[in-house]
């Protein structure tokens, strides 16, 4: 009997509910961000990192690994140990658009990761260079239809949310506007500010300071409701183009196979963070949304958005070499 008891004890301990999470975290946590620093995704990740570090007293670092539409960073994160110490930031592009856009990815959005929680969103806005003689969506439609193929728009890259959102607008409005992809959002917005490109759809965070100085003109937001950071800018529906509700989103992922009790502990702390006004208020002022979810809600979001944006990719014939 003694031998049987000694043999069974380790398994009993390993299966104790919450056992894996009891001492978590015991060392440094890393959050891989598959984008360059200073963007909205980087801001979300660093906010989560700062909060977890403060709450748990363990170092939490953000590691930026950009390139290939987020493929380099998430490909790297997918190979990390499934222990809760290796997290990643995923978004609309990397988790829902890339599967239809790329023939081969170094990660599987569903099989490579366990969703932890959504953390926020990026409402989008259509902005134009002030030299373009339009101040509303209706004026843009009239102006553009009289000049098919003469106007252009910038994007952060082919197949990304800023490209596909503008393609949706073009399709709804019946416009022929030429797409000019740039290497990243900052290069694209710089092109519009300089007048090299006529317009673009982008996150509110990026053009907001330039709208305040008059170097860019906000035309309409792509969400179903107005945004607190730009309360005077109408929605597409209010501006005369109904049926458009497009917004980016971001969430924290763990390597697939991470113990469920550790996922639950991470989720609970992120949910607590989102309830803090000192966390949410600065995001809202910058034109960002911040919210949380259960792991299942995040997983469901990935699935439904993959279907939705897969159709958009097919309809627009977007491809990446």
C-alpha positions as CSV (number, residue, x, y, z in Angstrom):
1,X,0.0,0.0,0.0
2,X,2.8,2.4,0.8
3,X,4.3,2.0,-2.7
4,X,0.9,2.8,-4.2
5,X,0.5,5.9,-2.1
6,X,3.9,7.2,-3.1
7,X,3.2,6.6,-6.7
8,X,-0.2,8.3,-6.7
9,X,0.7,11.4,-4.7
10,X,2.5,13.4,-7.4
11,X,-0.4,13.0,-9.9
12,X,-2.8,14.1,-7.2
13,X,-0.9,17.2,-6.6
14,X,-0.5,18.0,-10.3
15,X,-4.2,17.8,-10.8
16,X,-5.2,20.0,-7.9
17,X,-7.4,22.8,-9.2
18,X,-5.4,26.0,-9.4
19,X,-2.1,24.2,-8.6
20,X,-0.3,25.6,-11.7
21,X,-1.5,29.1,-10.9
22,X,-0.8,29.1,-7.1
23,X,2.8,30.3,-7.5
24,X,2.3,32.1,-10.8
25,X,4.1,34.4,-11.6
26,X,7.4,33.3,-10.1
27,X,9.6,35.0,-12.8
28,X,9.6,37.6,-15.6
29,X,6.7,37.6,-18.1
30,X,7.3,38.6,-21.7
31,X,4.7,40.1,-24.1
32,X,5.6,39.8,-27.7
33,X,4.2,42.7,-29.9
34,X,4.3,41.9,-33.6
35,X,4.5,45.6,-34.5
36,X,6.9,48.5,-34.2
37,X,7.0,50.6,-31.0
38,X,4.8,53.6,-30.5
39,X,1.6,52.4,-32.3
40,X,-1.8,51.6,-30.7
41,X,-0.9,47.9,-30.3
42,X,2.3,48.7,-28.5
43,X,0.4,51.1,-26.2
44,X,-2.1,48.4,-25.3
45,X,0.6,45.9,-24.5
46,X,2.7,48.3,-22.5
47,X,-0.3,49.3,-20.4
48,X,-1.0,45.6,-19.7
49,X,2.6,45.0,-18.8
50,X,2.8,48.0,-16.4
51,X,-0.4,46.9,-14.7
52,X,0.7,43.2,-14.3
53,X,4.1,44.3,-13.0
54,X,2.5,46.6,-10.4
55,X,-0.1,44.0,-9.4
56,X,2.2,41.0,-9.1
57,X,5.6,42.5,-8.3
58,X,7.3,40.6,-11.1
59,X,9.0,42.2,-14.1
60,X,6.9,42.2,-17.3
61,X,8.6,43.3,-20.5
62,X,7.4,44.1,-24.0
63,X,9.4,42.7,-26.9
64,X,8.7,44.2,-30.3
65,X,9.2,41.9,-33.2
66,X,7.7,43.5,-36.3
67,X,7.5,42.5,-39.9
68,X,5.5,40.4,-42.4
69,X,2.1,41.8,-41.3
70,X,2.7,40.6,-37.8
71,X,3.8,37.2,-38.9
72,X,7.4,37.4,-37.6
73,X,6.3,38.3,-34.0
74,X,3.4,35.8,-33.8
75,X,5.5,33.1,-35.5
76,X,8.1,33.6,-32.8
77,X,5.5,33.6,-30.0
78,X,3.8,30.5,-31.2
79,X,7.0,28.5,-30.5
80,X,7.4,29.7,-26.9
81,X,6.9,27.5,-23.9
82,X,3.2,27.2,-22.8
83,X,3.8,28.3,-19.2
84,X,2.0,31.6,-19.0
85,X,5.3,33.5,-19.0
86,X,5.2,33.9,-22.8
87,X,2.4,36.1,-24.0
88,X,1.7,37.9,-27.3
89,X,-0.5,40.7,-28.6
90,X,-2.8,39.8,-31.5
91,X,-5.2,42.0,-33.4
92,X,-7.7,42.1,-36.2
93,X,-5.0,41.9,-38.9
94,X,-2.9,39.1,-37.5
95,X,-5.7,36.9,-36.2
96,X,-8.7,37.5,-38.6
97,X,-7.3,39.0,-41.9
98,X,-3.9,37.3,-42.4
99,X,-5.3,33.7,-42.7
100,X,-7.1,34.8,-45.9
101,X,-4.4,37.2,-47.1
102,X,-1.3,35.0,-46.8
103,X,-0.9,31.7,-48.5
104,X,1.2,30.5,-45.6
105,X,1.6,31.8,-42.1
106,X,4.2,30.8,-39.5
107,X,1.4,30.4,-36.9
108,X,-2.2,29.3,-36.7
109,X,-4.5,32.0,-35.2
110,X,-6.6,29.3,-33.5
111,X,-4.3,26.4,-32.9
112,X,-1.1,28.2,-31.9
113,X,-2.6,30.3,-29.1
114,X,-5.0,30.3,-26.2
115,X,-6.9,33.6,-26.0
116,X,-6.6,35.4,-22.6
117,X,-8.7,38.6,-23.1
118,X,-9.5,41.3,-25.5
119,X,-7.9,44.6,-24.3
120,X,-9.1,47.3,-26.6
121,X,-10.1,48.6,-30.0
122,X,-9.1,51.2,-32.5
123,X,-12.0,53.1,-34.0
124,X,-11.0,54.3,-37.5
125,X,-11.5,57.7,-39.2
126,X,-11.4,58.9,-42.8
127,X,-9.1,61.9,-43.1
128,X,-8.1,64.0,-46.1
129,X,-5.4,66.6,-47.0
130,X,-7.0,70.0,-46.5
131,X,-6.2,70.9,-50.1
132,X,-8.9,68.4,-51.2
133,X,-12.0,70.6,-51.6
134,X,-14.4,68.3,-49.6
135,X,-15.6,68.6,-46.1
136,X,-18.0,65.7,-45.9
137,X,-18.6,62.2,-47.2
138,X,-21.3,63.4,-49.5
139,X,-19.0,66.0,-51.0
140,X,-16.2,63.4,-51.4
141,X,-18.6,61.1,-53.3
142,X,-19.7,63.8,-55.7
143,X,-16.1,65.0,-56.2
144,X,-14.7,61.5,-56.6
145,X,-17.4,60.3,-59.1
146,X,-16.6,63.3,-61.3
147,X,-12.9,62.3,-61.3
148,X,-12.7,58.5,-61.5
149,X,-9.2,57.2,-61.0
150,X,-7.8,60.7,-60.3
151,X,-7.8,60.5,-56.5
152,X,-5.7,58.2,-54.4
153,X,-5.5,57.0,-50.8
154,X,-2.7,55.8,-48.6
155,X,-2.7,52.7,-46.4
156,X,-0.4,51.1,-43.9
157,X,0.0,48.2,-46.3
158,X,-1.9,45.9,-48.6
159,X,-4.4,43.8,-46.9
160,X,-4.3,45.6,-43.6
161,X,-7.4,47.1,-41.8
162,X,-6.7,50.6,-43.1
163,X,-6.6,49.3,-46.7
164,X,-9.6,47.0,-46.5
165,X,-11.7,49.6,-44.6
166,X,-11.2,52.1,-47.4
167,X,-12.0,49.4,-49.9
168,X,-15.4,48.9,-48.1
169,X,-16.0,52.6,-48.3
170,X,-15.2,52.7,-52.0
171,X,-17.5,49.8,-52.7
172,X,-20.4,51.3,-50.7
173,X,-19.9,54.7,-52.4
174,X,-19.2,53.5,-55.9
175,X,-15.9,55.3,-56.1
176,X,-12.8,54.7,-58.2
177,X,-9.9,55.8,-55.9
178,X,-6.3,54.5,-56.4
179,X,-4.7,52.6,-53.5
180,X,-1.1,53.5,-52.6
181,X,0.3,51.1,-49.9
182,X,3.1,52.3,-47.6
183,X,5.4,50.5,-45.2
184,X,3.5,51.2,-42.0
185,X,0.9,53.6,-40.7
186,X,3.4,56.4,-39.9
187,X,4.7,56.5,-43.5
188,X,1.1,56.5,-44.8
189,X,-0.1,59.4,-42.6
190,X,3.1,61.4,-43.5
191,X,2.2,61.0,-47.1
192,X,-1.3,62.4,-46.5
193,X,0.0,65.3,-44.4
194,X,2.5,66.2,-47.2
195,X,-0.2,66.0,-49.9
196,X,1.5,63.1,-51.6
197,X,-1.7,61.1,-51.0
198,X,-5.2,62.6,-50.9
199,X,-6.7,60.6,-48.0
200,X,-6.6,57.5,-45.8
201,X,-8.5,55.6,-43.2
202,X,-6.5,55.2,-40.0
203,X,-6.9,54.9,-36.3
204,X,-8.0,58.1,-34.6
205,X,-4.9,58.1,-32.4
206,X,-2.5,58.8,-35.4
207,X,-4.1,61.9,-37.1
208,X,-5.6,63.5,-34.0
209,X,-2.8,66.0,-33.3
210,X,-2.6,66.9,-37.0
211,X,-6.4,67.5,-37.2
212,X,-6.1,69.9,-34.3
213,X,-3.4,71.9,-36.2
214,X,-5.4,71.9,-39.5
215,X,-2.8,69.7,-41.4
216,X,-5.5,67.0,-41.8
217,X,-9.2,67.1,-42.0
218,X,-11.4,64.5,-40.4
219,X,-14.4,63.5,-42.5
220,X,-16.1,60.6,-40.7
221,X,-15.5,57.8,-38.3
222,X,-16.1,54.2,-39.4
223,X,-17.9,53.1,-36.2
224,X,-21.6,52.9,-35.5
225,X,-21.4,55.7,-32.9
226,X,-19.4,58.9,-32.6
227,X,-16.2,58.8,-30.7
228,X,-15.4,60.8,-27.5
229,X,-12.0,62.0,-28.8
230,X,-13.6,63.6,-31.9
231,X,-17.2,64.2,-30.9
232,X,-17.9,66.7,-33.8
233,X,-16.9,64.1,-36.5
234,X,-20.0,62.2,-37.8
235,X,-20.3,58.5,-38.3
236,X,-20.4,57.2,-41.9
237,X,-24.1,56.5,-41.5
238,X,-24.7,60.1,-40.3
239,X,-22.7,61.4,-43.2
240,X,-24.9,59.6,-45.7
241,X,-23.1,56.2,-46.1
242,X,-24.9,53.6,-44.0
243,X,-23.9,50.0,-43.4
244,X,-20.3,50.7,-42.3
245,X,-19.1,49.7,-38.9
246,X,-15.4,48.9,-38.9
247,X,-13.0,49.0,-35.9
248,X,-9.8,47.3,-35.1
249,X,-9.3,45.3,-31.9
250,X,-6.4,43.8,-29.9
251,X,-6.1,41.0,-27.3
252,X,-3.6,39.2,-25.2
253,X,-2.7,35.6,-26.2
254,X,-0.8,32.8,-24.5
255,X,1.0,29.9,-26.2
256,X,-1.4,27.0,-26.9
257,X,-1.5,24.5,-24.1
258,X,-1.0,27.0,-21.2
259,X,-2.7,25.7,-18.1
260,X,-6.3,26.9,-17.9
261,X,-5.9,28.1,-14.3
262,X,-3.0,30.4,-15.4
263,X,-5.2,31.7,-18.3
264,X,-7.9,32.4,-15.8
265,X,-5.5,34.2,-13.4
266,X,-4.2,36.4,-16.3
267,X,-7.7,37.1,-17.5
268,X,-8.9,38.1,-14.0
269,X,-6.1,40.6,-13.6
270,X,-6.7,42.2,-17.1
271,X,-10.4,42.5,-16.4
272,X,-9.6,44.2,-13.1
273,X,-7.2,46.6,-14.9
274,X,-9.9,47.5,-17.4
275,X,-12.2,48.6,-14.7
276,X,-9.8,51.3,-13.4
277,X,-10.6,54.9,-14.6
278,X,-6.9,55.8,-14.5
279,X,-6.4,53.2,-17.2
280,X,-9.5,53.8,-19.4
281,X,-9.7,57.6,-19.4
282,X,-6.3,58.3,-21.1
283,X,-7.2,55.8,-23.9
284,X,-10.6,57.4,-24.6
285,X,-8.9,60.8,-24.9
286,X,-6.6,59.5,-27.5
287,X,-9.4,58.0,-29.6
288,X,-8.9,54.4,-28.5
289,X,-11.3,52.0,-26.8
290,X,-10.4,49.8,-23.9
291,X,-12.4,46.7,-22.9
292,X,-12.0,43.1,-21.7
293,X,-13.6,39.7,-22.4
294,X,-13.6,36.2,-21.3
295,X,-11.2,33.8,-23.1
296,X,-14.2,32.2,-24.9
297,X,-15.6,35.6,-26.0
298,X,-12.1,36.4,-27.4
299,X,-12.0,33.0,-29.2
300,X,-15.5,33.6,-30.6
301,X,-14.4,37.1,-31.8
302,X,-11.5,35.6,-33.8
303,X,-13.8,33.1,-35.4
304,X,-16.6,35.5,-36.5
305,X,-14.1,38.2,-37.6
306,X,-12.2,35.6,-39.7
307,X,-15.3,34.8,-41.6
308,X,-16.2,38.5,-42.1
309,X,-12.8,39.7,-43.2
310,X,-12.1,36.6,-45.3
311,X,-15.0,37.7,-47.5
312,X,-13.7,41.3,-47.7
313,X,-10.2,40.0,-48.8
314,X,-11.8,37.8,-51.5
315,X,-14.1,40.6,-52.7
316,X,-11.3,43.1,-52.9
317,X,-8.8,40.6,-54.4
318,X,-6.2,41.7,-51.9
319,X,-3.0,39.8,-52.1
320,X,0.4,39.8,-50.5
321,X,3.5,38.5,-52.2
